[in-house]
Amino acid sequence: MVRQNFWSGMVVVGFALLALIWIIPNYAGSNPFAQMPPELVPNIAAWIMLICGVIITLGAVIDMVRTGETPLAHDIDWIGLAWALWPFVYVAVAIYLLTLFKITYIGAVLIGGMLFLLGERRWYILLGCSVVPVLMLYVLSVYMMRIGVV
């Protein structure tokens, strides 16, 4: 568990640094008429992520030094690693499918499929968590088109 905490903290620190150095400066946009700069909230979130990641990493380093554990393992559980990666593959395929079809057509199926694969078997939870957000998005977009916002 200490090794997992170490690598989780390192990933969070890496993503926070990536956000602070590259993503936020290049993609936060600018709005000179805004009361609050558009990069303020993402910067605050990235700094919180950075601080939390450093705390987790330092705690894991202290525990690893105390127990004599190394950050890298010699025996990698490849089946466990593959099992941990399938949600990322699912999301990547879902993103690709969303470039081909509208979210109102396949969104509920994608969300319901992910919930089912994660172990949810109650039909009312599957329907509620997959169909309701897509329907609300559809209703909201139709309403926004009607009043001329979108």
N, C-alpha and C positions, 0 to 999 in steps of 0.2 A: 504494500500500500504506500510506503514511503516513496518508492521509485515512481509510482503513478502520480503522486502529488507533485514530485519534482518536475516531471515532464508536463503535467497539466499546467503548472505555474509557468513553466518556460514558454509553452504555447500561448498562454494568455499575455505574457509579457511581450512576446514576439508580435502578436496581433495588435496589441496596444501601440507598440512602437511603429509598426507599419501604418496604423491609422494616423498617428501623430505626425509622422514624417512624410507620408506620401498620399494616403487616401483623403484625409480631411483638407490639406492645403490644395489639392488638385481638383477635388470633386464636391466640396461643400458649397460652392457657388458664392455669389456676392449679391447683395441687395443694399444699395446705398440709402434707400428710403426706409429700411426696416428699423424698428426700435431696438431689436436685438440682432446682433450679427449671426448669420446662418451657421457659422462654425463654432459658436459658443457651446451649445449643448453637446455636440459630438466631441469637442475637446474635453469637456468636463467628464463625459463618460469614458473617454480613452484614458484620462489621467486616473480615474477611479479603477479602471481595469489594470492599469500599470501598477498602481500601489498594491492592489489585492494580489496580483500575480507575483510581485516581489515578496510579499509577506508569505504566501504559500511556498514559494521556491526556497526562501531562506529557512523556513521551518523544516522543510524536507531535507535541506542540506545539513542542518544541525542534527536531525534524526539519523541521517545516513552516516555522518561522521561518528555519532555515538554508537551505532550498531555495526559499523564497518561495512555497510552495503555500498555497492557501486551504482552509478547512475545507469550503466548499461548492463544488460543481462547477456550471458553467453548462450542460454537456451531460450530461443524465441518460440512462443506458442503460435505457430503460423495459422492454425485453425481458429484460435481465439482472435488473432489479429484480423483475419478475414471476416469473422463474425462481427467484429466491432466496426468494420468498414462498410457493411451493407447499407446502413441508413444513408451514408454519404452518396453511394452509388444510386440509391433510390431517388434521392433529392436531385442529383445531377440529371438522371433520366426524366424526372418530372419537369425540371427547368427546360430541358430540350423539348419535351412535349408541349409545354406552354408557349414555346415560340411557334409551334405549328397550329395549335388550336386555342380558342378563347378559353379563359379560365372558367367562364360560366358553363362551358360544355364538359370539361374534364376535371374541374377543380374538386368537385365533391368525390369523384371516384379516386383521385390521387390522395386526398386527405383520408378518406375511408380506408383505402388500401394500406396506407402507412399505419393507421391505428390498428387495423386488423393484424398486420405483420408484427406490430409491437405487443400484441397479445390481448387486445380488447375484444371481448366477445358479446358484450351487451348491446343489443340492436339499437336501443334508444340512445345510448351514448354515441355509437357509430353514426347514426343518422343526425343526431343533434350537433355533433362536432364537425361533421363534414358537409351536410346540406345547408344548415342554417347560415354559416358564414358566407357561402357562395350566394345564397338567395339574398342575404342582406346586402352584399356587394352589388348584386344585380339591381335590386330595388333602389339602392342609393345612387348608382350610376344613372338609372333611368330618371330618377327624381332630379338629379343634378343637370341632366340634359334638358329636362323640361323647363327648369328655371333659367337655363342658359349659362350655368357655371362651367360646364365641361363642353 
